[in-house]
Amino acid sequence: MRLSAKDVVLVFAVAMPAMARAQSVGQVECPRSGGYVYLYSSMTTLDVRTTLQCGEQVQITGRYEGYFGVRTAKGEVGYVPLDSVLLFKDKPGANQPKAVPQKPARELTPYDEHAAPPPPVKTVPAGFDLTLANGTPVHLKLGKTISTASAHVGDVVELHAAEEVVVDGIRVVPIGATAVGIVTEVEPKKRLGRGGKLALSINFLRLGNNEKAAVRSFQETSESSSLAGAGVLQGHGKEIVFAEGSDFTAYVDGDVHLKREAFQTVKDRAIPAAAQNPSQPRCR
């Protein structure tokens, strides 16, 4: 049986109520205990496209048997059961779905795992290309013997590097580099056989480019500790001694920024002139 033009108009008229509601706005209601409903991509196969949060607003695009056609705030189109959407009355400006505002994050408790802070970024100032890092150890040996019998507070003591320190292939601290220390405490021998005390603080180190680098080191010894430290007891109940060649370790005090070319210049200056110009004839 063929449909006349009048019958076709009647079919569209029946479908008009669903189309008339095409721009209504609804709010997702959650009959599920999980706080969400499924958005199906097909009313026939009920394939799940995504989930909608409880309270989320959606645009109604049509009404069908058992389902609303909806469009989400993200533009996703699908179908939800009729009992999962609460319709709003049409009003100006209400024809666009609104995303559910995100809940504020709860306050962290001591039981939450805190993310580790990113490591600090160390930058080298412009014009420098080497860094002697803070805390770098420098092994030193005492240049001469000092003791409680002859030392005084404020005396300057010289030490020398026993091992070189290399940074990025550059010998920043050569063997023999000079370090300077200060005697900070002297307690001569006491009566009744009680020994004294001797303390030394190392303050700076001369680098391979002749610059000074601050270092930190403190060595103290007394009769009770001298056998385990750098100090040596001169006889029972007598003077405390730091002997020549005693080992000390100083630590670089703060990052020291350096120029690579400065060390190369010092190296070039140390080469004899004849070695730099081998073609020059020797005088006999």
PEWOWO-V624998 format. One record per residue. RES is the residue in three letters. PHI is phi as a letter, one per 20 degrees, with the letter a starting at -180 (none if undefined). OMEGA is omega as a letter, one per 40 degrees, with the letter a starting at -180 (* if undefined). Layout:
RES/PHI/OMEGA, RES/PHI/OMEGA
This chain:
MET/none/i, ARG/e/i, LEU/e/i, SER/f/i, ALA/g/i, LYS/f/i, ASP/f/i, VAL/f/i, VAL/f/a, LEU/f/i, VAL/f/i, PHE/f/a, ALA/f/i, VAL/f/a, ALA/f/a, MET/f/a, PRO/g/i, ALA/f/a, MET/f/a, ALA/f/i, ARG/e/a, ALA/f/a, GLN/d/i, SER/f/i, VAL/d/i, GLY/c/i, GLN/c/a, VAL/f/i, GLU/d/a, CYS/d/i, PRO/f/i, ARG/f/i, SER/f/a, GLY/f/i, GLY/n/i, TYR/b/i, VAL/c/i, TYR/e/i, LEU/d/a, TYR/e/i, SER/e/i, SER/b/i, MET/f/a, THR/e/a, THR/e/a, LEU/l/i, ASP/f/a, VAL/e/i, ARG/e/i, THR/a/i, THR/d/i, LEU/d/a, GLN/f/i, CYS/f/a, GLY/n/i, GLU/f/i, GLN/e/a, VAL/c/i, GLN/e/a, ILE/e/i, THR/d/i, GLY/r/i, ARG/c/a, TYR/c/a, GLU/f/i, GLY/n/a, TYR/b/i, PHE/d/i, GLY/e/a, VAL/c/i, ARG/c/a, THR/e/i, ALA/f/i, LYS/e/i, GLY/n/i, GLU/f/a, VAL/d/i, GLY/a/a, TYR/c/i, VAL/c/i, PRO/g/a, LEU/f/a, ASP/f/i, SER/e/a, VAL/c/i, LEU/d/a, LEU/f/i, PHE/d/i, LYS/f/i, ASP/f/i, LYS/b/a, PRO/g/i, GLY/m/a, ALA/d/a, ASN/e/i, GLN/d/i, PRO/f/i, LYS/d/i, ALA/f/i, VAL/f/i, PRO/f/a, GLN/f/i, LYS/f/i, PRO/f/a, ALA/f/i, ARG/f/i, GLU/f/a, LEU/f/i, THR/d/i, PRO/f/a, TYR/e/i, ASP/f/i, GLU/e/a, HIS/e/i, ALA/f/i, ALA/f/i, PRO/f/i, PRO/f/i, PRO/f/i, PRO/f/a, VAL/e/i, LYS/e/a, THR/d/i, VAL/e/a, PRO/g/i, ALA/g/i, GLY/n/i, PHE/d/i, ASP/c/i, LEU/c/i, THR/c/i, LEU/e/a, ALA/f/i, ASN/g/i, GLY/n/i, THR/f/a, PRO/f/i, VAL/c/a, HIS/e/a, LEU/c/i, LYS/c/a, LEU/f/a, GLY/f/i, LYS/b/a, THR/f/i, ILE/c/a, SER/b/i, THR/f/a, ALA/f/a, SER/c/a, ALA/f/i, HIS/c/i, VAL/g/a, GLY/n/i, ASP/f/i, VAL/e/a, VAL/c/a, GLU/d/i, LEU/c/a, HIS/c/a, ALA/f/i, ALA/e/i, GLU/c/i, GLU/e/i, VAL/d/a, VAL/d/i, VAL/c/i, ASP/l/i, GLY/n/a, ILE/d/i, ARG/f/a, VAL/f/i, VAL/d/i, PRO/f/i, ILE/f/a, GLY/n/i, ALA/g/a, THR/e/i, ALA/c/a, VAL/c/i, GLY/c/a, ILE/c/i, VAL/f/a, THR/d/a, GLU/b/i, VAL/c/i, GLU/c/a, PRO/f/a, LYS/f/a, LYS/d/i, ARG/f/i, LEU/m/i, GLY/m/i, ARG/e/a, GLY/f/a, GLY/d/a, LYS/b/a, LEU/c/a, ALA/c/a, LEU/c/i, SER/d/i, ILE/e/a, ASN/d/a, PHE/b/a, LEU/c/i, ARG/e/a, LEU/e/a, GLY/f/i, ASN/e/i, ASN/m/i, GLU/e/i, LYS/e/i, ALA/c/i, ALA/f/i, VAL/c/i, ARG/c/i, SER/a/i, PHE/c/i, GLN/c/i, GLU/c/i, THR/b/i, SER/b/a, GLU/f/a, SER/f/a, SER/d/a, SER/f/a, LEU/f/i, ALA/d/a, GLY/d/a, ALA/f/a, GLY/f/i, VAL/c/a, LEU/e/i, GLN/e/i, GLY/n/a, HIS/f/i, GLY/m/a, LYS/d/a, GLU/f/i, ILE/e/a, VAL/c/i, PHE/e/a, ALA/f/i, GLU/g/a, GLY/n/i, SER/g/a, ASP/e/i, PHE/c/i, THR/c/i, ALA/d/a, TYR/c/a, VAL/g/a, ASP/e/a, GLY/n/i, ASP/f/i, VAL/d/a, HIS/e/a, LEU/c/i, LYS/d/a, ARG/g/a, GLU/f/a, ALA/f/i, PHE/f/i, GLN/f/i, THR/f/i, VAL/f/i, LYS/f/a, ASP/f/a, ARG/f/a, ALA/f/a, ILE/f/i, PRO/g/a, ALA/f/a, ALA/f/i, ALA/f/i, GLN/f/a, ASN/c/a, PRO/f/a, SER/f/a, GLN/f/a, PRO/f/a, ARG/e/i, CYS/e/i, ARG/d/*
